[in-house]
Amino acid sequence: MGVLSGLKQAVQQVAKRPGPRILTVTRAGRLTPNMIRVVFAGPELDDFPEGREGANCKLLIPEPGETRDAFAARLSAGPAPVKRTYTVRAYDAARQELSIDFVAHGDEGPASRWASHAQPGDFLGFAGPSTPKLTHFEADWYLVAADPSALPVAAAALEAMPRDAKGVAIFEITAPEDRQEIDMPAGIEAHWLVHPDPHSASTAQEDLIRSLDWPAGRVQTCIAGESGVIRALRAFLAQEKALPRKDTYISGYWKIGLVEDEHQKVKRAEG
Ligand SMILES: Cc1cc2nc3c(=O)[nH]c(=O)nc-3n(C[C@H](O)[C@H](O)[C@H](O)COP(=O)(O)OP(=O)(O)OC[C@H]3O[C@@H](n4cnc5c(N)ncnc54)[C@H](O)[C@@H]3O)c2cc1C
């Protein structure tokens, strides 16, 4: 493809990209003590694509007390609302219901605060979704690792895996009661680790991963969570296990002490 036609195609794609839609909460509540599930429904989901569980999306958060009209005006003319990245946990096309799971990490984060107070009839802006992280399941052995922020992507990947898949899934949760039922293949060995203070660094996932008997054959990963943990795991997988990048989904989803915009800046700077 020539430079000009490539440019034209890129411009057309941007022009086609739909603007954010405003979604309405139909129900919201604690899934587990430290996780809130918010379910959205309504005609704004009419053309929502199926099969996007595990894909990320951008949520645009209204200010406390902001009316829907004022928020809609702000979406089209600015100033832009606070934007945060989340994961499509489930979409039920028959009922036109979209579920997003939010870590309840207190009121200092606008998204966590919004979710903790969400009631039927509340709204937010939604842009996306992208496409799921893991779509070609070709490994002999899978390594899944997640802290609470990555439970939605990990659960979606495990649910989509072939039923004869083998591997290990490690979940680091805040309290034992945060354990969730996940429909994963019988050959996936699940480990639930408890780390009660997410704001202190943890090496529990890395310690466990280092202690595993590393199998022969092709390995694919779905790993996400706090950036410090991810940095250590990324180095281990790339340098000590020489895992090719194409088989390695590994991503920092948040960073202790940074709001999302600052964390994204750090990620961009690190390439
Ligand atoms: C691709 C992708 C998908 C994601 N999917 C999800 C998802 O489905 N569910 C989900 O809950 N999160 C998800 N995250 C993480 C989420 O974007 C961040 O946690 C985000 O910072 C939350 O915004 P906030 O407004 O609540 O807090 P912010 O305003 O960004 O941060 C406020 C403070 O809270 C701290 N903080 C942020 N996140 C956490 C956390 N998880 N635990 C403890 N402290 C925290 C920050 O360090 C900061 O000190 C995803 C991130 C990415 C990149």
The ligand as a MOL file (V3000), in Angstrom:
LIG
                    3D

  0  0  0     0  0            999 V3000
M  V30 BEGIN CTAB
M  V30 COUNTS 53 58 0 0 0
M  V30 BEGIN ATOM
M  V30 1 C -6.0680 -2.2340 29.6350 0
M  V30 2 C -6.5200 -1.9700 31.0750 0
M  V30 3 C -7.6710 -2.5960 31.5520 0
M  V30 4 C -8.0990 -2.3820 32.8790 0
M  V30 5 N -9.2300 -3.0150 33.3370 0
M  V30 6 C -9.6550 -2.8130 34.6170 0
M  V30 7 C -10.8670 -3.4330 35.1080 0
M  V30 8 O -11.6020 -4.1030 34.3750 0
M  V30 9 N -11.2090 -3.2320 36.4100 0
M  V30 10 C -10.4490 -2.4390 37.2560 0
M  V30 11 O -10.8160 -2.2840 38.4210 0
M  V30 12 N -9.3250 -1.8240 36.8090 0
M  V30 13 C -8.9250 -1.9730 35.5210 0
M  V30 14 N -7.7940 -1.3430 35.0570 0
M  V30 15 C -7.0470 -0.5020 36.0020 0
M  V30 16 C -7.6380 0.9040 36.1560 0
M  V30 17 O -7.5790 1.5810 34.9030 0
M  V30 18 C -6.8150 1.6740 37.1920 0
M  V30 19 O -6.8840 1.0140 38.4320 0
M  V30 20 C -7.2490 3.1170 37.3340 0
M  V30 21 O -6.1880 3.8210 37.9440 0
M  V30 22 C -8.5010 3.2790 38.1870 0
M  V30 23 O -8.8830 4.6380 38.1640 0
M  V30 24 P -9.3720 5.4130 39.4700 0
M  V30 25 O -9.9980 6.6850 38.9880 0
M  V30 26 O -10.1870 4.5080 40.3380 0
M  V30 27 O -8.0310 5.7310 40.2670 0
M  V30 28 P -6.8700 6.8010 39.8610 0
M  V30 29 O -7.3830 8.1980 39.9560 0
M  V30 30 O -6.2240 6.4010 38.5860 0
M  V30 31 O -5.8330 6.5590 41.0520 0
M  V30 32 C -6.0630 7.0610 42.3940 0
M  V30 33 C -5.1530 6.2990 43.3690 0
M  V30 34 O -5.6090 4.9480 43.4650 0
M  V30 35 C -4.5360 4.0410 43.2140 0
M  V30 36 N -5.0730 2.8950 42.4670 0
M  V30 37 C -5.4280 2.8380 41.1460 0
M  V30 38 N -5.8720 1.6140 40.8140 0
M  V30 39 C -5.8020 0.8620 41.9480 0
M  V30 40 C -6.1120 -0.4830 42.2520 0
M  V30 41 N -6.5900 -1.3490 41.3110 0
M  V30 42 N -5.9120 -0.9170 43.5130 0
M  V30 43 C -5.4270 -0.0970 44.4800 0
M  V30 44 N -5.1180 1.2190 44.2500 0
M  V30 45 C -5.2980 1.6800 43.0040 0
M  V30 46 C -3.5200 4.8480 42.3820 0
M  V30 47 O -2.2250 4.3560 42.5600 0
M  V30 48 C -3.6900 6.2420 42.9520 0
M  V30 49 O -2.8970 6.3960 44.1150 0
M  V30 50 C -7.3560 -1.5080 33.7360 0
M  V30 51 C -6.2260 -0.8530 33.2260 0
M  V30 52 C -5.8060 -1.0850 31.9210 0
M  V30 53 C -4.5740 -0.3600 31.3970 0
M  V30 END ATOM
M  V30 BEGIN BOND
M  V30 1 1 1 2
M  V30 2 1 2 3
M  V30 3 2 2 52
M  V30 4 2 3 4
M  V30 5 1 4 5
M  V30 6 1 4 50
M  V30 7 2 5 6
M  V30 8 1 6 7
M  V30 9 1 6 13
M  V30 10 2 7 8
M  V30 11 1 7 9
M  V30 12 1 9 10
M  V30 13 2 10 11
M  V30 14 1 10 12
M  V30 15 2 12 13
M  V30 16 1 13 14
M  V30 17 1 14 15
M  V30 18 1 14 50
M  V30 19 1 15 16
M  V30 20 1 16 17
M  V30 21 1 16 18
M  V30 22 1 18 19
M  V30 23 1 18 20
M  V30 24 1 20 21
M  V30 25 1 20 22
M  V30 26 1 22 23
M  V30 27 1 23 24
M  V30 28 2 24 25
M  V30 29 1 24 26
M  V30 30 1 24 27
M  V30 31 1 27 28
M  V30 32 2 28 29
M  V30 33 1 28 30
M  V30 34 1 28 31
M  V30 35 1 31 32
M  V30 36 1 32 33
M  V30 37 1 33 34
M  V30 38 1 33 48
M  V30 39 1 34 35
M  V30 40 1 35 36
M  V30 41 1 35 46
M  V30 42 1 36 37
M  V30 43 1 36 45
M  V30 44 2 37 38
M  V30 45 1 38 39
M  V30 46 1 39 40
M  V30 47 2 39 45
M  V30 48 1 40 41
M  V30 49 2 40 42
M  V30 50 1 42 43
M  V30 51 2 43 44
M  V30 52 1 44 45
M  V30 53 1 46 47
M  V30 54 1 46 48
M  V30 55 1 48 49
M  V30 56 2 50 51
M  V30 57 1 51 52
M  V30 58 1 52 53
M  V30 END BOND
M  V30 END CTAB
M  END
